[in-house]
Amino acid sequence: LKKIKENRDNTKVKNILSELEKKAKGNSNLMPTILEAVKSYASIGEITNTLRKVFGEYKENIVL
């Protein structure tokens, strides 16, 4: 992962993740942008963290 991050176009990844965040705030289809991020070698963590910023994280209510 470290090698991939060193050799990828980090500016492109940053721009795509920014675009993903913007689209997630609207009503756009996110899949094409997610695929573009993957093709640009964005990590799953980077993609999910971007989406988590917009949508939050699900916390299950524990019922006893």
N, CA, C and O atoms as a Tripos MOL2 file, in Angstrom:
@<TRIPOS>MOLECULE
protein
  256   255    64     0     0
PROTEIN
NO_CHARGES

@<TRIPOS>ATOM
      1 N           0.8310   -1.1940    0.0000 N.3       1 LEU1
      2 CA          0.0000    0.0000    0.0000 C.3       1 LEU1
      3 C           0.8730    1.2540    0.0000 C.2       1 LEU1
      4 O           0.5750    2.2430   -0.6700 O.2       1 LEU1
      5 N           1.9570    1.1820    0.7700 N.am      2 LYS2
      6 CA          2.8650    2.3310    0.8310 C.3       2 LYS2
      7 C           3.4610    2.6330   -0.5440 C.2       2 LYS2
      8 O           3.5380    3.7940   -0.9450 O.2       2 LYS2
      9 N           3.8830    1.5890   -1.2670 N.am      3 LYS3
     10 CA          4.4580    1.7680   -2.6070 C.3       3 LYS3
     11 C           3.4380    2.3500   -3.5760 C.2       3 LYS3
     12 O           3.7520    3.2290   -4.3780 O.2       3 LYS3
     13 N           2.2140    1.8430   -3.4860 N.am      4 ILE4
     14 CA          1.1570    2.3390   -4.3780 C.3       4 ILE4
     15 C           0.9210    3.8170   -4.1250 C.2       4 ILE4
     16 O           0.8190    4.6020   -5.0680 O.2       4 ILE4
     17 N           0.8330    4.2050   -2.8520 N.am      5 LYS5
     18 CA          0.5870    5.6100   -2.5200 C.3       5 LYS5
     19 C           1.7440    6.5030   -2.9600 C.2       5 LYS5
     20 O           1.5360    7.6660   -3.3060 O.2       5 LYS5
     21 N           2.9560    5.9660   -2.9460 N.am      6 GLU6
     22 CA          4.1210    6.7420   -3.3770 C.3       6 GLU6
     23 C           4.1360    6.9380   -4.8940 C.2       6 GLU6
     24 O           4.5930    7.9720   -5.3800 O.2       6 GLU6
     25 N           3.6410    5.9560   -5.6380 N.am      7 ASN7
     26 CA          3.7430    5.9860   -7.0990 C.3       7 ASN7
     27 C           2.5020    6.5000   -7.8220 C.2       7 ASN7
     28 O           2.5380    6.6890   -9.0380 O.2       7 ASN7
     29 N           1.4230    6.7280   -7.1110 N.am      8 ARG8
     30 CA          0.1970    7.2040   -7.7590 C.3       8 ARG8
     31 C           0.2240    8.7200   -7.9010 C.2       8 ARG8
     32 O           1.0850    9.3940   -7.3350 O.2       8 ARG8
     33 N          -0.7150    9.2380   -8.6530 N.am      9 ASP9
     34 CA         -0.8720   10.6880   -8.8120 C.3       9 ASP9
     35 C          -1.7440   11.1890   -7.6580 C.2       9 ASP9
     36 O          -2.9720   11.1730   -7.7460 O.2       9 ASP9
     37 N          -1.0960   11.6330   -6.5730 N.am     10 ASN10
     38 CA         -1.8150   12.0300   -5.3650 C.3      10 ASN10
     39 C          -2.7340   13.2260   -5.5850 C.2      10 ASN10
     40 O          -3.7730   13.3350   -4.9340 O.2      10 ASN10
     41 N          -2.3650   14.1130   -6.4870 N.am     11 THR11
     42 CA         -3.2270   15.2620   -6.7870 C.3      11 THR11
     43 C          -4.5250   14.7790   -7.4190 C.2      11 THR11
     44 O          -5.6050   15.2670   -7.0850 O.2      11 THR11
     45 N          -4.4170   13.8280   -8.3260 N.am     12 LYS12
     46 CA         -5.6070   13.2690   -8.9800 C.3      12 LYS12
     47 C          -6.4990   12.5730   -7.9530 C.2      12 LYS12
     48 O          -7.7180   12.7440   -7.9730 O.2      12 LYS12
     49 N          -5.9030   11.7950   -7.0620 N.am     13 VAL13
     50 CA         -6.6720   11.0960   -6.0280 C.3      13 VAL13
     51 C          -7.3880   12.1020   -5.1330 C.2      13 VAL13
     52 O          -8.5670   11.9340   -4.8200 O.2      13 VAL13
     53 N          -6.6790   13.1350   -4.7280 N.am     14 LYS14
     54 CA         -7.2750   14.1670   -3.8690 C.3      14 LYS14
     55 C          -8.4570   14.8330   -4.5680 C.2      14 LYS14
     56 O          -9.4980   15.0590   -3.9510 O.2      14 LYS14
     57 N          -8.3000   15.1460   -5.8450 N.am     15 ASN15
     58 CA         -9.3800   15.7820   -6.6100 C.3      15 ASN15
     59 C         -10.5890   14.8630   -6.7640 C.2      15 ASN15
     60 O         -11.7300   15.3140   -6.6570 O.2      15 ASN15
     61 N         -10.3470   13.5920   -7.0140 N.am     16 ILE16
     62 CA        -11.4470   12.6430   -7.1740 C.3      16 ILE16
     63 C         -12.1760   12.4500   -5.8460 C.2      16 ILE16
     64 O         -13.4050   12.3850   -5.8260 O.2      16 ILE16
     65 N         -11.4440   12.3580   -4.7440 N.am     17 LEU17
     66 CA        -12.0850   12.2110   -3.4380 C.3      17 LEU17
     67 C         -12.8930   13.4530   -3.0860 C.2      17 LEU17
     68 O         -13.9510   13.3550   -2.4640 O.2      17 LEU17
     69 N         -12.4010   14.6070   -3.4780 N.am     18 SER18
     70 CA        -13.1460   15.8500   -3.2730 C.3      18 SER18
     71 C         -14.4320   15.8410   -4.0950 C.2      18 SER18
     72 O         -15.4890   16.2490   -3.6130 O.2      18 SER18
     73 N         -14.3340   15.3730   -5.3340 N.am     19 GLU19
     74 CA        -15.5130   15.2620   -6.2000 C.3      19 GLU19
     75 C         -16.5090   14.2590   -5.6160 C.2      19 GLU19
     76 O         -17.7180   14.4850   -5.6600 O.2      19 GLU19
     77 N         -16.0020   13.1560   -5.0730 N.am     20 LEU20
     78 CA        -16.8580   12.1520   -4.4490 C.3      20 LEU20
     79 C         -17.6180   12.7520   -3.2680 C.2      20 LEU20
     80 O         -18.8130   12.5080   -3.1030 O.2      20 LEU20
     81 N         -16.9310   13.5240   -2.4630 N.am     21 GLU21
     82 CA        -17.5770   14.1680   -1.3120 C.3      21 GLU21
     83 C         -18.6740   15.1270   -1.7710 C.2      21 GLU21
     84 O         -19.7640   15.1560   -1.2000 O.2      21 GLU21
     85 N         -18.3750   15.9060   -2.7990 N.am     22 LYS22
     86 CA        -19.3520   16.8620   -3.3310 C.3      22 LYS22
     87 C         -20.5880   16.1320   -3.8740 C.2      22 LYS22
     88 O         -21.7190   16.5420   -3.6150 O.2      22 LYS22
     89 N         -20.3650   15.0550   -4.6220 N.am     23 LYS23
     90 CA        -21.4870   14.2990   -5.1880 C.3      23 LYS23
     91 C         -22.2890   13.5960   -4.0980 C.2      23 LYS23
     92 O         -23.5080   13.4640   -4.2130 O.2      23 LYS23
     93 N         -21.6160   13.1430   -3.0440 N.am     24 ALA24
     94 CA        -22.3080   12.4680   -1.9420 C.3      24 ALA24
     95 C         -23.2390   13.4260   -1.2080 C.2      24 ALA24
     96 O         -24.2460   12.9990   -0.6440 O.2      24 ALA24
     97 N         -22.9200   14.6940   -1.2100 N.am     25 LYS25
     98 CA        -23.7670   15.6970   -0.5590 C.3      25 LYS25
     99 C         -25.0090   15.9990   -1.3860 C.2      25 LYS25
    100 O         -25.9710   16.5730   -0.8740 O.2      25 LYS25
    101 N         -24.9980   15.6220   -2.6480 N.am     26 GLY26
    102 CA        -26.1410   15.8490   -3.5360 C.3      26 GLY26
    103 C         -26.8990   14.5590   -3.7740 C.2      26 GLY26
    104 O         -26.9440   13.6770   -2.9160 O.2      26 GLY26
    105 N         -27.4870   14.4660   -4.9420 N.am     27 ASN27
    106 CA        -28.2860   13.2870   -5.3030 C.3      27 ASN27
    107 C         -27.6740   12.5030   -6.4550 C.2      27 ASN27
    108 O         -28.3780   11.7550   -7.1330 O.2      27 ASN27
    109 N         -26.3860   12.6610   -6.6850 N.am     28 SER28
    110 CA        -25.7310   12.0160   -7.8230 C.3      28 SER28
    111 C         -25.4800   10.5360   -7.5690 C.2      28 SER28
    112 O         -25.4210   10.0850   -6.4250 O.2      28 SER28
    113 N         -25.3340    9.7940   -8.6580 N.am     29 ASN29
    114 CA        -24.9130    8.4060   -8.5910 C.3      29 ASN29
    115 C         -23.4280    8.3970   -8.2180 C.2      29 ASN29
    116 O         -22.6080    8.9720   -8.9340 O.2      29 ASN29
    117 N         -23.0820    7.7580   -7.1160 N.am     30 LEU30
    118 CA        -21.7040    7.7700   -6.6230 C.3      30 LEU30
    119 C         -20.8170    6.7120   -7.2760 C.2      30 LEU30
    120 O         -19.5930    6.8420   -7.2680 O.2      30 LEU30
    121 N         -21.4130    5.6850   -7.8330 N.am     31 MET31
    122 CA        -20.6350    4.5550   -8.3370 C.3      31 MET31
    123 C         -19.5970    4.9400   -9.3910 C.2      31 MET31
    124 O         -18.4580    4.4840   -9.2860 O.2      31 MET31
    125 N         -19.9200    5.7520  -10.3990 N.am     32 PRO32
    126 CA        -18.8860    6.1100  -11.3810 C.3      32 PRO32
    127 C         -17.6910    6.8280  -10.7410 C.2      32 PRO32
    128 O         -16.5470    6.6040  -11.1380 O.2      32 PRO32
    129 N         -17.9500    7.6690   -9.7740 N.am     33 THR33
    130 CA        -16.8610    8.3960   -9.1100 C.3      33 THR33
    131 C         -16.0560    7.4630   -8.2160 C.2      33 THR33
    132 O         -14.8350    7.5950   -8.1260 O.2      33 THR33
    133 N         -16.7250    6.5210   -7.5550 N.am     34 ILE34
    134 CA        -16.0080    5.5330   -6.7430 C.3      34 ILE34
    135 C         -15.1090    4.6890   -7.6380 C.2      34 ILE34
    136 O         -13.9600    4.4220   -7.2850 O.2      34 ILE34
    137 N         -15.6180    4.2670   -8.7910 N.am     35 LEU35
    138 CA        -14.8000    3.4790   -9.7240 C.3      35 LEU35
    139 C         -13.6080    4.2810  -10.2330 C.2      35 LEU35
    140 O         -12.5110    3.7430  -10.3850 O.2      35 LEU35
    141 N         -13.8200    5.5520  -10.4930 N.am     36 GLU36
    142 CA        -12.7200    6.4200  -10.9260 C.3      36 GLU36
    143 C         -11.6680    6.5360   -9.8190 C.2      36 GLU36
    144 O         -10.4690    6.5420  -10.0950 O.2      36 GLU36
    145 N         -12.1200    6.6260   -8.5790 N.am     37 ALA37
    146 CA        -11.1900    6.6920   -7.4440 C.3      37 ALA37
    147 C         -10.3790    5.4070   -7.3340 C.2      37 ALA37
    148 O          -9.1710    5.4500   -7.1000 O.2      37 ALA37
    149 N         -11.0360    4.2720   -7.5010 N.am     38 VAL38
    150 CA        -10.3450    2.9810   -7.4420 C.3      38 VAL38
    151 C          -9.3160    2.8720   -8.5660 C.2      38 VAL38
    152 O          -8.1930    2.4190   -8.3430 O.2      38 VAL38
    153 N          -9.6990    3.2860   -9.7630 N.am     39 LYS39
    154 CA         -8.7750    3.2340  -10.9040 C.3      39 LYS39
    155 C          -7.5800    4.1660  -10.7120 C.2      39 LYS39
    156 O          -6.5280    3.9670  -11.3200 O.2      39 LYS39
    157 N          -7.7450    5.1810   -9.8680 N.am     40 SER40
    158 CA         -6.6540    6.1180   -9.5780 C.3      40 SER40
    159 C          -5.8530    5.6870   -8.3550 C.2      40 SER40
    160 O          -4.9890    6.4210   -7.8750 O.2      40 SER40
    161 N          -6.1480    4.4880   -7.8570 N.am     41 TYR41
    162 CA         -5.4500    3.8860   -6.7250 C.3      41 TYR41
    163 C          -5.7410    4.5560   -5.3840 C.2      41 TYR41
    164 O          -4.8830    4.5720   -4.5010 O.2      41 TYR41
    165 N          -6.9410    5.1090   -5.2240 N.am     42 ALA42
    166 CA         -7.3700    5.5510   -3.8950 C.3      42 ALA42
    167 C          -7.6430    4.2890   -3.0850 C.2      42 ALA42
    168 O          -8.1820    3.3150   -3.6120 O.2      42 ALA42
    169 N          -7.2750    4.3010   -1.8080 N.am     43 SER43
    170 CA         -7.4880    3.1160   -0.9810 C.3      43 SER43
    171 C          -8.9460    3.0300   -0.5310 C.2      43 SER43
    172 O          -9.6790    4.0190   -0.5590 O.2      43 SER43
    173 N          -9.3450    1.8480   -0.1220 N.am     44 ILE44
    174 CA        -10.7040    1.6610    0.3950 C.3      44 ILE44
    175 C         -10.9120    2.5680    1.6000 C.2      44 ILE44
    176 O         -11.9850    3.1510    1.7590 O.2      44 ILE44
    177 N          -9.8980    2.6920    2.4470 N.am     45 GLY45
    178 CA         -9.9940    3.5650    3.6140 C.3      45 GLY45
    179 C         -10.2130    5.0170    3.2290 C.2      45 GLY45
    180 O         -11.0150    5.7100    3.8560 O.2      45 GLY45
    181 N          -9.5120    5.4840    2.2090 N.am     46 GLU46
    182 CA         -9.6780    6.8720    1.7630 C.3      46 GLU46
    183 C         -11.0840    7.1050    1.2170 C.2      46 GLU46
    184 O         -11.6950    8.1430    1.4710 O.2      46 GLU46
    185 N         -11.5820    6.1410    0.4740 N.am     47 ILE47
    186 CA        -12.9230    6.2700   -0.1010 C.3      47 ILE47
    187 C         -13.9760    6.2310    1.0040 C.2      47 ILE47
    188 O         -14.8690    7.0770    1.0400 O.2      47 ILE47
    189 N         -13.8760    5.2550    1.9020 N.am     48 THR48
    190 CA        -14.8780    5.1450    2.9630 C.3      48 THR48
    191 C         -14.8060    6.3100    3.9360 C.2      48 THR48
    192 O         -15.8410    6.7510    4.4340 O.2      48 THR48
    193 N         -13.6220    6.8170    4.2200 N.am     49 ASN49
    194 CA        -13.5170    7.9910    5.0980 C.3      49 ASN49
    195 C         -14.1800    9.2070    4.4660 C.2      49 ASN49
    196 O         -14.8040   10.0100    5.1600 O.2      49 ASN49
    197 N         -14.0470    9.3430    3.1600 N.am     50 THR50
    198 CA        -14.6980   10.4460    2.4480 C.3      50 THR50
    199 C         -16.2120   10.3250    2.5710 C.2      50 THR50
    200 O         -16.8960   11.3120    2.8430 O.2      50 THR50
    201 N         -16.7320    9.1280    2.3710 N.am     51 LEU51
    202 CA        -18.1770    8.9180    2.4740 C.3      51 LEU51
    203 C         -18.6580    9.0460    3.9200 C.2      51 LEU51
    204 O         -19.7630    9.5290    4.1690 O.2      51 LEU51
    205 N         -17.8340    8.6180    4.8650 N.am     52 ARG52
    206 CA        -18.1770    8.7180    6.2880 C.3      52 ARG52
    207 C         -18.3340   10.1760    6.7090 C.2      52 ARG52
    208 O         -19.1760   10.4940    7.5480 O.2      52 ARG52
    209 N         -17.5250   11.0610    6.1290 N.am     53 LYS53
    210 CA        -17.6380   12.4980    6.4420 C.3      53 LYS53
    211 C         -19.0240   13.0220    6.1060 C.2      53 LYS53
    212 O         -19.5650   13.8690    6.8170 O.2      53 LYS53
    213 N         -19.5940   12.5180    5.0240 N.am     54 VAL54
    214 CA        -20.8970   13.0010    4.5540 C.3      54 VAL54
    215 C         -22.0480   12.2710    5.2480 C.2      54 VAL54
    216 O         -22.9830   12.9050    5.7380 O.2      54 VAL54
    217 N         -21.9780   10.9480    5.2890 N.am     55 PHE55
    218 CA        -23.1070   10.1440    5.7530 C.3      55 PHE55
    219 C         -23.0300    9.7410    7.2240 C.2      55 PHE55
    220 O         -24.0320    9.3270    7.8070 O.2      55 PHE55
    221 N         -21.8580    9.8570    7.8220 N.am     56 GLY56
    222 CA        -21.7010    9.4020    9.1960 C.3      56 GLY56
    223 C         -21.4830    7.8960    9.2390 C.2      56 GLY56
    224 O         -21.2830    7.2440    8.2140 O.2      56 GLY56
    225 N         -21.5280    7.3690   10.4480 N.am     57 GLU57
    226 CA        -21.2760    5.9460   10.6390 C.3      57 GLU57
    227 C         -22.4510    5.3360   11.3860 C.2      57 GLU57
    228 O         -22.9270    5.9020   12.3700 O.2      57 GLU57
    229 N         -22.9180    4.1860   10.9220 N.am     58 TYR58
    230 CA        -24.0520    3.5140   11.5490 C.3      58 TYR58
    231 C         -23.6260    2.9120   12.8790 C.2      58 TYR58
    232 O         -22.6140    2.2170   12.9670 O.2      58 TYR58
    233 N         -24.4100    3.1890   13.9070 N.am     59 LYS59
    234 CA        -24.1920    2.5920   15.2270 C.3      59 LYS59
    235 C         -25.4570    1.8270   15.5910 C.2      59 LYS59
    236 O         -26.5260    2.4180   15.7450 O.2      59 LYS59
    237 N         -25.3320    0.5320   15.7240 N.am     60 GLU60
    238 CA        -26.4870   -0.2960   16.0510 C.3      60 GLU60
    239 C         -26.8760   -0.0910   17.5050 C.2      60 GLU60
    240 O         -26.0200   -0.0660   18.3890 O.2      60 GLU60
    241 N         -28.1750    0.0540   17.7490 N.am     61 ASN61
    242 CA        -28.6770    0.1510   19.1170 C.3      61 ASN61
    243 C         -28.7060   -1.2420   19.7250 C.2      61 ASN61
    244 O         -29.2570   -2.1750   19.1400 O.2      61 ASN61
    245 N         -28.1190   -1.3710   20.8830 N.am     62 ILE62
    246 CA        -28.0860   -2.6600   21.5590 C.3      62 ILE62
    247 C         -29.3460   -2.7890   22.4080 C.2      62 ILE62
    248 O         -29.6210   -1.9510   23.2670 O.2      62 ILE62
    249 N         -30.0940   -3.8360   22.1570 N.am     63 VAL63
    250 CA        -31.3300   -4.0880   22.8950 C.3      63 VAL63
    251 C         -31.1540   -5.3870   23.6600 C.2      63 VAL63
    252 O         -30.8230   -6.4270   23.0900 O.2      63 VAL63
    253 N         -31.3800   -5.3050   24.9480 N.am     64 LEU64
    254 CA        -31.2430   -6.5110   25.7750 C.3      64 LEU64
    255 C         -32.5870   -7.0880   26.1080 C.2      64 LEU64
    256 O         -32.6690   -8.1050   26.7970 O.2      64 LEU64
@<TRIPOS>BOND
     1     1     2 1
     2     2     3 1
     3     3     4 2
     4     3     5 am
     5     5     6 1
     6     6     7 1
     7     7     8 2
     8     7     9 am
     9     9    10 1
    10    10    11 1
    11    11    12 2
    12    11    13 am
    13    13    14 1
    14    14    15 1
    15    15    16 2
    16    15    17 am
    17    17    18 1
    18    18    19 1
    19    19    20 2
    20    19    21 am
    21    21    22 1
    22    22    23 1
    23    23    24 2
    24    23    25 am
    25    25    26 1
    26    26    27 1
    27    27    28 2
    28    27    29 am
    29    29    30 1
    30    30    31 1
    31    31    32 2
    32    31    33 am
    33    33    34 1
    34    34    35 1
    35    35    36 2
    36    35    37 am
    37    37    38 1
    38    38    39 1
    39    39    40 2
    40    39    41 am
    41    41    42 1
    42    42    43 1
    43    43    44 2
    44    43    45 am
    45    45    46 1
    46    46    47 1
    47    47    48 2
    48    47    49 am
    49    49    50 1
    50    50    51 1
    51    51    52 2
    52    51    53 am
    53    53    54 1
    54    54    55 1
    55    55    56 2
    56    55    57 am
    57    57    58 1
    58    58    59 1
    59    59    60 2
    60    59    61 am
    61    61    62 1
    62    62    63 1
    63    63    64 2
    64    63    65 am
    65    65    66 1
    66    66    67 1
    67    67    68 2
    68    67    69 am
    69    69    70 1
    70    70    71 1
    71    71    72 2
    72    71    73 am
    73    73    74 1
    74    74    75 1
    75    75    76 2
    76    75    77 am
    77    77    78 1
    78    78    79 1
    79    79    80 2
    80    79    81 am
    81    81    82 1
    82    82    83 1
    83    83    84 2
    84    83    85 am
    85    85    86 1
    86    86    87 1
    87    87    88 2
    88    87    89 am
    89    89    90 1
    90    90    91 1
    91    91    92 2
    92    91    93 am
    93    93    94 1
    94    94    95 1
    95    95    96 2
    96    95    97 am
    97    97    98 1
    98    98    99 1
    99    99   100 2
   100    99   101 am
   101   101   102 1
   102   102   103 1
   103   103   104 2
   104   103   105 am
   105   105   106 1
   106   106   107 1
   107   107   108 2
   108   107   109 am
   109   109   110 1
   110   110   111 1
   111   111   112 2
   112   111   113 am
   113   113   114 1
   114   114   115 1
   115   115   116 2
   116   115   117 am
   117   117   118 1
   118   118   119 1
   119   119   120 2
   120   119   121 am
   121   121   122 1
   122   122   123 1
   123   123   124 2
   124   123   125 am
   125   125   126 1
   126   126   127 1
   127   127   128 2
   128   127   129 am
   129   129   130 1
   130   130   131 1
   131   131   132 2
   132   131   133 am
   133   133   134 1
   134   134   135 1
   135   135   136 2
   136   135   137 am
   137   137   138 1
   138   138   139 1
   139   139   140 2
   140   139   141 am
   141   141   142 1
   142   142   143 1
   143   143   144 2
   144   143   145 am
   145   145   146 1
   146   146   147 1
   147   147   148 2
   148   147   149 am
   149   149   150 1
   150   150   151 1
   151   151   152 2
   152   151   153 am
   153   153   154 1
   154   154   155 1
   155   155   156 2
   156   155   157 am
   157   157   158 1
   158   158   159 1
   159   159   160 2
   160   159   161 am
   161   161   162 1
   162   162   163 1
   163   163   164 2
   164   163   165 am
   165   165   166 1
   166   166   167 1
   167   167   168 2
   168   167   169 am
   169   169   170 1
   170   170   171 1
   171   171   172 2
   172   171   173 am
   173   173   174 1
   174   174   175 1
   175   175   176 2
   176   175   177 am
   177   177   178 1
   178   178   179 1
   179   179   180 2
   180   179   181 am
   181   181   182 1
   182   182   183 1
   183   183   184 2
   184   183   185 am
   185   185   186 1
   186   186   187 1
   187   187   188 2
   188   187   189 am
   189   189   190 1
   190   190   191 1
   191   191   192 2
   192   191   193 am
   193   193   194 1
   194   194   195 1
   195   195   196 2
   196   195   197 am
   197   197   198 1
   198   198   199 1
   199   199   200 2
   200   199   201 am
   201   201   202 1
   202   202   203 1
   203   203   204 2
   204   203   205 am
   205   205   206 1
   206   206   207 1
   207   207   208 2
   208   207   209 am
   209   209   210 1
   210   210   211 1
   211   211   212 2
   212   211   213 am
   213   213   214 1
   214   214   215 1
   215   215   216 2
   216   215   217 am
   217   217   218 1
   218   218   219 1
   219   219   220 2
   220   219   221 am
   221   221   222 1
   222   222   223 1
   223   223   224 2
   224   223   225 am
   225   225   226 1
   226   226   227 1
   227   227   228 2
   228   227   229 am
   229   229   230 1
   230   230   231 1
   231   231   232 2
   232   231   233 am
   233   233   234 1
   234   234   235 1
   235   235   236 2
   236   235   237 am
   237   237   238 1
   238   238   239 1
   239   239   240 2
   240   239   241 am
   241   241   242 1
   242   242   243 1
   243   243   244 2
   244   243   245 am
   245   245   246 1
   246   246   247 1
   247   247   248 2
   248   247   249 am
   249   249   250 1
   250   250   251 1
   251   251   252 2
   252   251   253 am
   253   253   254 1
   254   254   255 1
   255   255   256 2
@<TRIPOS>SUBSTRUCTURE
     1 LEU1         2 RESIDUE 1 A LEU
     2 LYS2         6 RESIDUE 1 A LYS
     3 LYS3        10 RESIDUE 1 A LYS
     4 ILE4        14 RESIDUE 1 A ILE
     5 LYS5        18 RESIDUE 1 A LYS
     6 GLU6        22 RESIDUE 1 A GLU
     7 ASN7        26 RESIDUE 1 A ASN
     8 ARG8        30 RESIDUE 1 A ARG
     9 ASP9        34 RESIDUE 1 A ASP
    10 ASN10       38 RESIDUE 1 A ASN
    11 THR11       42 RESIDUE 1 A THR
    12 LYS12       46 RESIDUE 1 A LYS
    13 VAL13       50 RESIDUE 1 A VAL
    14 LYS14       54 RESIDUE 1 A LYS
    15 ASN15       58 RESIDUE 1 A ASN
    16 ILE16       62 RESIDUE 1 A ILE
    17 LEU17       66 RESIDUE 1 A LEU
    18 SER18       70 RESIDUE 1 A SER
    19 GLU19       74 RESIDUE 1 A GLU
    20 LEU20       78 RESIDUE 1 A LEU
    21 GLU21       82 RESIDUE 1 A GLU
    22 LYS22       86 RESIDUE 1 A LYS
    23 LYS23       90 RESIDUE 1 A LYS
    24 ALA24       94 RESIDUE 1 A ALA
    25 LYS25       98 RESIDUE 1 A LYS
    26 GLY26      102 RESIDUE 1 A GLY
    27 ASN27      106 RESIDUE 1 A ASN
    28 SER28      110 RESIDUE 1 A SER
    29 ASN29      114 RESIDUE 1 A ASN
    30 LEU30      118 RESIDUE 1 A LEU
    31 MET31      122 RESIDUE 1 A MET
    32 PRO32      126 RESIDUE 1 A PRO
    33 THR33      130 RESIDUE 1 A THR
    34 ILE34      134 RESIDUE 1 A ILE
    35 LEU35      138 RESIDUE 1 A LEU
    36 GLU36      142 RESIDUE 1 A GLU
    37 ALA37      146 RESIDUE 1 A ALA
    38 VAL38      150 RESIDUE 1 A VAL
    39 LYS39      154 RESIDUE 1 A LYS
    40 SER40      158 RESIDUE 1 A SER
    41 TYR41      162 RESIDUE 1 A TYR
    42 ALA42      166 RESIDUE 1 A ALA
    43 SER43      170 RESIDUE 1 A SER
    44 ILE44      174 RESIDUE 1 A ILE
    45 GLY45      178 RESIDUE 1 A GLY
    46 GLU46      182 RESIDUE 1 A GLU
    47 ILE47      186 RESIDUE 1 A ILE
    48 THR48      190 RESIDUE 1 A THR
    49 ASN49      194 RESIDUE 1 A ASN
    50 THR50      198 RESIDUE 1 A THR
    51 LEU51      202 RESIDUE 1 A LEU
    52 ARG52      206 RESIDUE 1 A ARG
    53 LYS53      210 RESIDUE 1 A LYS
    54 VAL54      214 RESIDUE 1 A VAL
    55 PHE55      218 RESIDUE 1 A PHE
    56 GLY56      222 RESIDUE 1 A GLY
    57 GLU57      226 RESIDUE 1 A GLU
    58 TYR58      230 RESIDUE 1 A TYR
    59 LYS59      234 RESIDUE 1 A LYS
    60 GLU60      238 RESIDUE 1 A GLU
    61 ASN61      242 RESIDUE 1 A ASN
    62 ILE62      246 RESIDUE 1 A ILE
    63 VAL63      250 RESIDUE 1 A VAL
    64 LEU64      254 RESIDUE 1 A LEU
